[in-house]
Amino acid sequence: MDTQLFFDQIFEHIDCFQALKQEAPNILRAAMELTATIESGKKIIICGNGGSAADAQHFAAELVGRFEKERASYPALALTTDSSALTAIGNDYGFDRVFSRQIEGLGRKGDMLIAISTSGNSPNIHEAVLKAVSMGIQTIGLLGRDGGSIKAEVGCPVIVPHSRTARIQEAHSFILHFWACFIEEAVKNPGS
């Protein structure tokens, strides 16, 4: 076993997390916007592809269930979980619209979309953001690399400035955990 590979991965992870310092203002801003969304009785909608789809589901589960604290359930929905909707929309409208079509049917003005893309250039995530914006749904981009084309379209871009997808996903998971923790501590009257 090559222990150097192991330590190289650890040091790369640490470097990636050190780079998050520059994103702290946007990470905190997004946390406050997510809290305000829940306090106003609106829902959080999350989408992503592959590992980011898993992150979307994980975050929604922590909001609807709980993260670490006993509290009321918060309204959150991962658009990655309904295989019938995904395959029907993908077949009938194309894969680029699998999320935007769901937002059209399920989203409401004042909701919040978290669009997760490690490249910042996923066409179906980009379409989801454009649909959300057109409907008055607030948007947060949880992105990687330089933020890609999605950075300019979202209200609050949160960018992990790294080139390796695995490191970006590790940082995305941490940020989502921070947001879950922040929301549980900050929400006073959900849905009021």
C-alpha positions in Angstrom: 0.0 0.0 0.0 1.3 3.4 -0.9 0.9 5.6 2.2 2.2 8.6 0.2 -1.0 8.5 -1.9 -3.0 8.6 1.3 -1.2 11.6 2.7 -1.3 13.4 -0.6 -5.1 13.1 -0.6 -5.2 14.4 3.0 -3.0 17.4 2.2 -5.0 18.2 -0.9 -8.2 18.0 1.2 -6.7 20.4 3.7 -5.6 22.8 1.0 -9.1 22.8 -0.5 -10.7 23.6 2.9 -8.2 26.4 3.5 -9.3 27.9 0.3 -12.9 28.0 1.6 -11.9 31.0 3.8 -12.5 33.3 0.8 -16.0 32.0 0.4 -17.0 32.4 4.1 -19.1 35.5 3.5 -21.1 33.8 0.7 -21.5 30.6 2.8 -22.8 32.6 5.7 -25.1 34.7 3.5 -26.6 31.6 2.0 -27.1 30.1 5.5 -29.1 33.3 6.5 -31.1 33.2 3.3 -32.0 29.5 3.8 -33.0 30.3 7.4 -35.2 33.2 6.2 -36.8 30.9 3.6 -37.9 28.4 6.2 -39.0 31.1 8.7 -41.3 32.6 5.9 -43.0 29.2 5.4 -41.4 28.5 2.0 -39.5 25.4 0.9 -35.9 24.6 -0.1 -35.5 22.7 -3.4 -32.2 21.0 -4.2 -30.8 19.4 -7.3 -27.6 18.0 -8.6 -26.2 15.2 -10.7 -24.3 12.0 -9.6 -22.6 12.7 -6.3 -24.3 16.1 -6.1 -27.6 14.3 -6.5 -26.7 12.3 -3.4 -25.7 15.5 -1.6 -29.1 17.0 -2.6 -30.9 14.0 -1.1 -28.7 14.0 2.0 -29.4 17.7 2.7 -33.1 17.4 2.2 -33.2 14.5 4.6 -31.4 16.5 7.2 -33.9 19.3 6.9 -37.1 17.2 6.8 -35.8 14.7 9.4 -33.1 16.4 11.6 -29.5 17.2 11.6 -28.5 17.1 15.3 -31.3 18.8 17.1 -34.9 17.8 17.9 -37.1 20.4 16.2 -40.0 20.8 13.8 -39.5 19.3 10.3 -38.5 21.8 7.7 -39.8 21.8 4.1 -37.2 20.5 1.7 -37.3 18.6 -1.5 -34.6 16.9 -3.5 -35.5 16.8 -7.2 -33.3 13.8 -7.7 -35.5 11.2 -6.0 -38.5 10.6 -8.2 -37.3 8.0 -10.8 -40.7 8.1 -12.6 -40.6 11.9 -13.0 -36.9 11.9 -14.0 -37.3 9.2 -16.6 -40.6 10.6 -18.0 -39.3 14.1 -18.3 -35.9 13.0 -19.6 -37.7 10.9 -22.3 -40.3 13.4 -23.2 -38.4 16.7 -22.9 -34.7 15.8 -22.7 -32.3 15.4 -19.8 -31.5 19.1 -19.8 -35.1 19.7 -18.5 -35.4 17.0 -15.8 -35.1 19.6 -13.0 -36.5 22.7 -14.6 -39.8 20.9 -15.4 -40.1 19.7 -11.8 -39.4 23.3 -10.5 -42.2 24.5 -12.9 -44.7 22.2 -11.2 -43.5 22.2 -7.6 -41.8 25.5 -7.0 -43.4 28.7 -5.8 -42.3 32.3 -5.6 -40.3 32.8 -2.4 -38.9 29.2 -2.4 -35.2 28.6 -2.5 -33.3 26.5 -5.0 -29.9 25.1 -4.2 -28.3 24.2 -7.5 -25.3 21.9 -7.0 -22.7 21.5 -9.7 -19.0 20.7 -9.2 -18.2 22.1 -12.7 -20.6 25.0 -12.6 -21.6 24.1 -16.1 -24.1 21.2 -15.9 -26.8 22.0 -18.5 -29.7 20.6 -16.6 -28.7 22.5 -13.4 -28.3 25.7 -15.5 -31.8 25.2 -16.9 -33.1 24.7 -13.4 -31.6 28.0 -12.2 -33.1 29.8 -15.2 -36.6 28.4 -14.6 -36.3 29.2 -10.8 -35.3 32.8 -11.5 -38.1 33.3 -14.0 -40.6 32.1 -11.3 -39.3 34.4 -8.5 -37.6 31.5 -6.7 -34.4 32.5 -5.0 -31.2 30.7 -6.0 -28.0 29.5 -4.4 -25.3 27.9 -6.5 -23.1 25.4 -4.7 -20.4 25.2 -7.3 -16.8 24.2 -7.9 -13.8 25.2 -10.0 -14.4 28.9 -11.1 -18.2 28.6 -10.7 -18.7 28.1 -14.5 -21.7 29.5 -16.3 -24.1 29.0 -13.4 -22.2 31.5 -11.2 -23.5 34.5 -13.1 -27.1 33.2 -13.0 -27.6 32.5 -9.2 -28.4 35.0 -6.6 -25.8 33.7 -4.2 -22.9 31.7 -5.7 -20.8 29.6 -3.2 -17.7 28.3 -5.1 -15.2 25.7 -3.9 -12.2 26.9 -5.9 -10.6 23.5 -6.6 -10.0 21.5 -9.8 -10.6 18.0 -8.4 -14.2 16.8 -8.2 -13.6 14.6 -5.1 -12.2 17.6 -3.1 -15.1 19.8 -4.3 -17.6 17.2 -3.2 -16.0 16.9 0.2 -16.2 20.6 0.7 -19.8 20.7 -0.6 -20.8 18.1 2.0 -19.1 20.2 4.7 -20.9 23.3 3.6 -24.3 21.5 3.5 -23.6 20.2 7.1 -22.8 23.8 8.2 -26.0 25.1 6.7 -28.0 22.3 8.4 -26.4 23.2 11.7 -26.9 26.9 11.2 -30.5 26.5 10.3 -31.2 24.3 13.3 -29.6 26.9 15.6 -31.1 30.0 13.9 -34.7 29.1 12.9 -37.1 30.6 15.5 -40.6 30.2 14.1 -40.7 27.9 11.1 -43.5 28.8 8.7 -44.6 31.9 10.5 
